[in-house]
């Protein structure tokens, strides 16, 4: 028996392409979800629980199933120990044969390598940007002069952060952070 699993990463994406392909492949029981590969995947766990010896888990692409090579190998072992196999509709993967398992492991290793290279490139880009003076994160609400003014209002005016924020047209937290920065600067 065939059990299908489809996943997209965000609510803006649609599973329809995957669902249509799974149905065209003869899959009648399909578990689908819209969730990141990082968070919990309850439908995947339901699909895995539905598998019995001789069943096949069918996915549109292997990357819809596993987060990393380690995760993929763990899922493969779980399928193998339960007597089930895995088949991908868009890749030459069918773990009911030794060759299919080899191809799956190679594809998983290549995908993990690709993610590592992307991560390295992103980090190199961030390092280069910092070297050029680019600052990441939200822009500060106050200049150093305004930090001093908030500090003066806090220490001399006996005003609360909420009152300072109201006077300066910013939130309570922006006023509090300005005072804390000035305190840290004066130490």
C-alpha positions, 0 to 999 in steps of 0.5 A: 500500500502507498502512503503519501506525504506532502509538505510546504514551508509556509502558509503562502505556498500550496501543496496542490502540485505535490498532492496532484502528483501523489494522486496520479501515482496511485496514492490514496492515503496522503498526509499534508502539512504547511510547516517549516522543516525545522519545527514539529511535523505532526502529519509526518509522524502520522504518516510514519505511524500509518506504515506497516510492513510492505507499505511504501511512503511516497513523497514528491521530493526527498527534501520535503521529508528530511532536514539533513542527511542525519535526519534522512538516515534516521527516517530511512532506518525507521522505515527499514526497521518497520518493513516499509520503503520510501519512493520519490516521484521526482528523483530516482529513489526507491528504497525497496532496492539496494541501488535505490538506497544508495541513490537516496543517500547520495542525494541526501549528502549532496543536499547537505553539502549544498546547504553548508555551502550556502551557509558559508556564503551567507556568513562570508557576505555578513563578514564582508558587509561588517568590514564595510561598516554595515550594521545589522539589526534595527536602527536605534531610536535615539542618537547619543545626544537623545540618550543623554537627554533621556538619562537626564530626565530619568535621573534629575526629573524623577520621571518614569520610563513611560513618562520619558517615552511620552515626552520624547515621542517613543515607547517605554522600552525605547526610553528605558534602553536609551537610559541603560545605554547612557548608564553603561556608557558612563561606567 
